[in-house]
Amino acid sequence: MIIFILIVSSFILGFYFNNLLKDELNDSYIDKLISITKSKQIPVFIEGKTGYAKNIDVKIFYEDLSFSENPKATILLINGAAETMIQWPDQMIRTILKNGFRVIRFDNRGLGESDWIKDWSKSNSYNLEEMARDALAVTNHLMIKKFHVIGYSTGGMIAQILAINHPEKILTMTNLMSTGFLLDPEAEKPDSKRLNQLKKLIFSYRNKERNIDKVLKFHFKLDHLFSGNDNYVFNYEKQIQKTLYEIKFRNGFNKRAFDQHRRAIKNSGSRYRKLKTIKVPTLLIHGSDDPLVKASHSKKLASLIHGSRLVIIKGMGHDFNKNFKNRINSIILPHILHYS
């Protein structure tokens, strides 16, 4: 009976909060949610073999996961800007592992347990090419000759560079919600309302004295800012737990990471011309309601990458919402299985 009451209560609270998210996040409710989550034990989000690879003088932290002694192939996951490797959906990784693959994920430079670039400035910044070499350093360190690469958002841009520069190493490429030239003046612009909300959120966060609750609330709101318009279902507790895990068991959050990665994107310019040279089997996935990187970006990619397959998921935004994880897995798995 108690379990039934808990399930019903969770459903009601979830429905209530989901409606709140459509308008404005209710601060008092988020505070309560954070307080409840903090009182519970934090799960372990890194359970595989870990280590460091080195790209010249930059150390890159990685995790190596496998359920099989003889995996079908290796999959390299590359996450988006200012997000660490633990932001990959656990369900997606488990599904890939259960299908006999080895999974490697890592923290991009400036994040998590990889090196934070101390002497970074706008005049002394890096680009996506260097971040792609970080990814390659991980595979070289682990002596992986060929691999599938899956990247989302900025990670998709880095994956493109790997496919352009090192096609002999890439079995397949999958891009989620990415682009070949984010700053294309002719491209469809991001949702201005969401961008204004982002600026307001960042300004408020940077100009307030921060404690752990403020950090948790900032990241909670940030996680929901670029959702789509479908009937979203959020795992609020896990989102807060991952933020707590970063703070308590890793290096916390580098407040300069977003600026650094944004500058890396700007420094790298357009890949339109080089994308035409890609011959590796390519899968492109994008949400129809992505407010940050519009779906037209992936349509442009599809027109440039010969033989690529484009799937637009109705209602999905610029995130990995619970509603779409099974759908994403069902699209990616046949792609990588076919070429393994």
C-alpha positions as CSV (number, residue, x, y, z in Angstrom):
1,M,0.0,0.0,0.0
2,I,2.8,2.4,0.9
3,I,4.5,1.7,-2.4
4,F,1.3,2.4,-4.3
5,I,0.9,5.7,-2.4
6,L,4.5,6.7,-3.3
7,I,4.0,5.8,-6.9
8,V,0.7,7.9,-7.1
9,S,2.3,10.8,-5.2
10,S,5.3,10.7,-7.6
11,F,3.0,10.8,-10.6
12,I,1.0,13.7,-9.2
13,L,4.1,15.7,-8.3
14,G,5.6,14.9,-11.7
15,F,2.4,16.1,-13.5
16,Y,2.3,19.2,-11.4
17,F,5.9,20.1,-11.9
18,N,5.8,19.3,-15.6
19,N,3.1,21.9,-15.9
20,L,5.1,24.4,-14.0
21,L,8.0,23.9,-16.3
22,K,5.9,24.9,-19.3
23,D,5.6,28.4,-17.8
24,E,8.3,29.2,-15.2
25,L,10.1,26.9,-12.8
26,N,8.8,27.3,-9.3
27,D,11.7,28.1,-7.0
28,S,10.1,26.9,-3.8
29,Y,9.4,23.5,-5.4
30,I,12.9,23.2,-6.8
31,D,14.3,24.0,-3.3
32,K,12.2,21.3,-1.8
33,L,13.3,18.8,-4.5
34,I,16.9,19.7,-3.9
35,S,16.5,19.3,-0.1
36,I,14.9,15.8,-0.5
37,T,17.6,14.7,-2.9
38,K,20.5,15.9,-0.7
39,S,19.2,13.8,2.1
40,K,19.6,10.6,0.1
41,Q,22.7,8.7,-0.8
42,I,24.3,9.8,-4.0
43,P,24.7,6.9,-6.6
44,V,28.0,6.1,-8.2
45,F,28.0,7.4,-11.8
46,I,31.5,6.2,-12.8
47,E,32.0,2.4,-12.4
48,G,34.3,1.4,-15.3
49,K,38.0,1.4,-15.6
50,T,39.4,4.9,-15.5
51,G,42.6,6.6,-16.5
52,Y,44.3,9.5,-18.2
53,A,45.4,9.9,-21.8
54,K,47.7,12.8,-22.9
55,N,47.5,15.1,-25.8
56,I,50.9,16.8,-25.7
57,D,50.6,18.5,-22.2
58,V,46.8,18.2,-21.7
59,K,45.6,15.2,-19.6
60,I,42.2,13.8,-20.6
61,F,40.2,11.7,-18.1
62,Y,38.3,8.7,-19.5
63,E,36.1,5.8,-18.5
64,D,36.3,2.4,-20.2
65,L,33.1,0.2,-20.0
66,S,32.3,-3.3,-21.3
67,F,30.1,-6.2,-20.3
68,S,31.9,-8.5,-22.7
69,E,35.4,-10.0,-22.9
70,N,35.2,-9.8,-26.7
71,P,33.1,-6.8,-27.6
72,K,31.8,-6.4,-31.1
73,A,33.4,-3.0,-31.5
74,T,34.2,0.1,-29.5
75,I,32.0,3.2,-29.3
76,L,33.5,6.6,-28.4
77,L,31.1,9.1,-26.9
78,I,31.8,12.8,-27.1
79,N,29.7,15.1,-25.0
80,G,28.5,18.7,-25.6
81,A,29.9,22.0,-24.6
82,A,30.5,22.6,-20.9
83,E,29.1,19.1,-20.0
84,T,31.1,16.3,-18.5
85,M,31.0,12.6,-19.6
86,I,28.5,11.6,-16.9
87,Q,25.8,13.6,-18.6
88,W,25.4,10.8,-21.2
89,P,22.1,9.0,-20.4
90,D,22.8,5.9,-18.3
91,Q,20.0,4.1,-20.1
92,M,21.6,4.7,-23.5
93,I,25.0,3.5,-22.3
94,R,23.5,0.3,-20.7
95,T,21.6,-0.5,-23.9
96,I,24.8,-0.2,-26.0
97,L,26.7,-2.3,-23.5
98,K,24.0,-5.0,-23.4
99,N,24.3,-5.3,-27.1
100,G,27.9,-6.4,-26.9
101,F,29.8,-3.1,-27.4
102,R,32.6,-1.5,-25.5
103,V,32.0,2.1,-24.5
104,I,34.6,4.8,-24.0
105,R,33.6,8.2,-22.7
106,F,35.7,11.1,-21.5
107,D,35.8,14.6,-20.1
108,N,36.6,17.3,-22.7
109,R,39.4,19.6,-21.7
110,G,38.3,22.3,-19.2
111,L,35.8,19.9,-17.5
112,G,35.5,17.2,-14.9
113,E,38.7,15.4,-14.1
114,S,40.5,16.4,-17.4
115,D,42.9,19.3,-17.3
116,W,41.4,22.8,-16.8
117,I,43.2,25.2,-19.0
118,K,44.6,27.7,-16.5
119,D,46.3,30.1,-18.9
120,W,43.3,30.3,-21.3
121,S,42.3,33.7,-22.7
122,K,40.6,34.8,-25.9
123,S,44.0,35.5,-27.4
124,N,45.3,32.2,-26.2
125,S,42.4,29.9,-26.8
126,Y,42.0,26.5,-28.4
127,N,39.8,25.1,-31.2
128,L,37.7,22.0,-32.0
129,E,40.7,20.5,-33.9
130,E,42.6,20.4,-30.6
131,M,39.6,18.9,-28.8
132,A,39.4,16.3,-31.6
133,R,43.0,15.4,-30.9
134,D,42.1,15.0,-27.2
135,A,39.5,12.4,-28.3
136,L,42.0,10.7,-30.5
137,A,44.6,10.6,-27.7
138,V,42.1,8.6,-25.6
139,T,41.7,6.0,-28.4
140,N,45.4,5.9,-29.1
141,H,46.2,5.4,-25.4
142,L,43.8,2.5,-25.2
143,M,45.2,1.1,-28.5
144,I,41.9,1.2,-30.3
145,K,42.5,1.1,-34.1
146,K,38.9,1.5,-35.2
147,F,35.8,2.8,-33.5
148,H,32.2,4.1,-33.8
149,V,31.9,7.7,-32.8
150,I,28.7,9.3,-31.3
151,G,28.7,12.9,-30.5
152,Y,26.0,15.3,-29.4
153,S,25.9,19.1,-30.0
154,T,29.6,20.3,-29.8
155,G,30.6,16.6,-29.5
156,G,29.0,16.1,-32.9
157,M,31.2,18.8,-34.3
158,I,34.3,17.1,-32.9
159,A,33.1,13.8,-34.3
160,Q,32.9,15.4,-37.7
161,I,36.5,16.5,-37.5
162,L,37.5,13.0,-36.6
163,A,35.6,11.7,-39.6
164,I,37.2,14.3,-41.9
165,N,40.8,13.9,-40.6
166,H,40.9,10.2,-39.7
167,P,38.4,8.3,-41.8
168,E,40.5,5.1,-41.5
169,K,39.7,5.0,-37.8
170,I,36.0,5.6,-37.9
171,L,33.5,2.7,-38.4
172,T,30.5,5.0,-38.3
173,M,29.6,8.5,-37.1
174,T,26.5,9.5,-35.3
175,N,25.7,13.2,-34.8
176,L,22.9,14.2,-32.4
177,M,21.5,17.8,-32.5
178,S,24.7,19.2,-34.1
179,T,25.8,21.4,-37.0
180,G,28.6,21.9,-39.5
181,F,28.8,25.7,-38.9
182,L,27.0,27.0,-35.8
183,L,27.6,30.6,-36.7
184,D,26.4,30.3,-40.3
185,P,24.9,33.8,-41.0
186,E,22.4,32.1,-43.3
187,A,21.3,29.5,-40.8
188,E,18.1,29.5,-38.8
189,K,18.6,31.4,-35.6
190,P,18.2,29.9,-32.1
191,D,15.0,30.7,-30.2
192,S,15.5,34.3,-28.9
193,K,13.3,33.8,-25.9
194,R,15.3,30.8,-24.6
195,L,18.6,32.6,-25.3
196,N,17.4,35.6,-23.2
197,Q,16.4,33.2,-20.4
198,L,19.9,31.7,-20.6
199,K,21.6,35.1,-20.4
200,K,19.3,36.1,-17.5
201,L,20.1,32.8,-15.7
202,I,23.8,33.1,-16.2
203,F,23.8,36.8,-15.1
204,S,21.9,36.0,-12.0
205,Y,24.1,33.1,-11.1
206,R,27.4,35.0,-11.7
207,N,26.2,38.0,-9.7
208,K,25.1,36.1,-6.6
209,E,27.0,34.7,-3.7
210,R,27.0,31.0,-4.4
211,N,26.5,28.0,-2.1
212,I,25.8,24.4,-3.0
213,D,22.0,24.9,-3.2
214,K,22.4,27.9,-5.6
215,V,24.7,25.8,-7.8
216,L,22.2,22.9,-7.8
217,K,19.4,25.2,-8.7
218,F,21.3,26.9,-11.5
219,H,22.2,23.5,-13.1
220,F,18.7,22.2,-12.6
221,K,17.2,25.2,-14.5
222,L,19.9,25.0,-17.1
223,D,19.1,21.3,-17.8
224,H,15.5,22.3,-18.5
225,L,16.1,25.4,-20.6
226,F,16.4,23.8,-24.0
227,S,13.7,21.1,-23.8
228,G,11.2,20.6,-26.6
229,N,7.5,21.0,-26.8
230,D,6.3,17.4,-26.4
231,N,4.9,16.0,-23.1
232,Y,8.3,15.8,-21.4
233,V,9.0,13.5,-18.5
234,F,12.0,14.5,-16.4
235,N,14.0,12.5,-13.9
236,Y,14.5,15.4,-11.5
237,E,16.2,13.4,-8.8
238,K,18.9,11.9,-11.1
239,Q,19.7,15.3,-12.6
240,I,20.3,16.8,-9.1
241,Q,22.3,13.7,-8.1
242,K,24.6,14.0,-11.1
243,T,25.3,17.7,-10.2
244,L,26.0,16.6,-6.5
245,Y,28.3,13.9,-7.8
246,E,30.3,16.4,-9.8
247,I,30.6,18.7,-6.7
248,K,31.4,16.1,-4.1
249,F,33.4,13.4,-5.9
250,R,34.9,15.2,-8.9
251,N,36.2,18.7,-9.5
252,G,33.0,20.6,-9.5
253,F,32.2,23.0,-12.3
254,N,34.6,25.2,-14.3
255,K,32.7,28.4,-14.7
256,R,34.9,29.3,-17.7
257,A,34.2,26.1,-19.6
258,F,31.3,27.4,-21.5
259,D,33.2,30.5,-22.7
260,Q,36.2,28.3,-23.7
261,H,34.1,25.8,-25.7
262,R,32.1,28.5,-27.3
263,R,35.3,30.2,-28.4
264,A,36.6,26.8,-29.7
265,I,33.5,26.6,-31.9
266,K,34.1,30.2,-33.1
267,N,37.8,29.6,-33.8
268,S,37.0,26.5,-35.9
269,G,34.6,28.2,-38.4
270,S,32.8,26.3,-41.1
271,R,33.3,22.6,-42.0
272,Y,30.9,22.7,-45.0
273,R,33.5,22.2,-47.6
274,K,35.3,19.4,-45.8
275,L,32.1,17.6,-44.8
276,K,31.7,16.7,-48.5
277,T,34.7,14.5,-48.2
278,I,33.2,12.3,-45.4
279,K,32.6,8.8,-46.7
280,V,32.1,6.9,-43.3
281,P,28.5,5.7,-42.7
282,T,26.8,8.7,-41.1
283,L,23.6,8.9,-39.0
284,L,22.1,12.3,-38.1
285,I,19.5,12.7,-35.4
286,H,17.8,16.0,-34.5
287,G,14.8,17.2,-32.5
288,S,12.1,19.0,-34.4
289,D,11.7,21.4,-31.5
290,D,15.4,22.1,-30.8
291,P,15.4,25.7,-29.7
292,L,19.2,26.1,-29.6
293,V,20.5,24.4,-32.8
294,K,17.6,24.3,-35.2
295,A,16.9,21.0,-37.1
296,S,17.7,22.8,-40.3
297,H,21.4,22.5,-39.3
298,S,21.2,18.7,-39.6
299,K,19.3,19.0,-42.8
300,K,22.2,21.0,-44.1
301,L,24.6,18.3,-42.8
302,A,22.6,15.6,-44.7
303,S,22.9,17.6,-47.9
304,L,26.7,17.7,-47.5
305,I,27.6,14.3,-46.2
306,H,27.1,11.8,-49.1
307,G,24.9,8.8,-48.2
308,S,24.1,10.1,-44.7
309,R,20.7,9.3,-43.0
310,L,18.8,12.0,-41.3
311,V,16.1,11.3,-38.6
312,I,14.1,14.1,-37.2
313,I,12.4,13.2,-33.9
314,K,9.1,15.1,-33.4
315,G,8.9,17.0,-30.2
316,M,12.5,16.6,-29.1
317,G,14.5,19.6,-28.0
318,H,18.3,20.1,-27.4
319,D,18.5,17.4,-24.7
320,F,18.2,13.7,-23.9
321,N,14.8,13.6,-22.4
322,K,13.4,10.3,-21.0
323,N,10.6,10.4,-23.6
324,F,13.1,9.9,-26.5
325,K,15.9,7.7,-25.1
326,N,14.3,4.5,-26.3
327,R,13.6,6.1,-29.7
328,I,17.2,7.3,-30.0
329,N,18.5,3.8,-29.0
330,S,16.3,2.2,-31.6
331,I,17.7,4.4,-34.3
332,I,21.4,4.2,-33.3
333,L,21.7,0.5,-32.6
334,P,20.9,-0.8,-36.1
335,H,23.3,1.7,-37.5
336,I,26.3,0.6,-35.4
337,L,25.3,-3.1,-35.5
338,H,25.2,-3.1,-39.3
339,Y,28.8,-1.8,-39.5
340,S,30.4,-3.8,-36.7
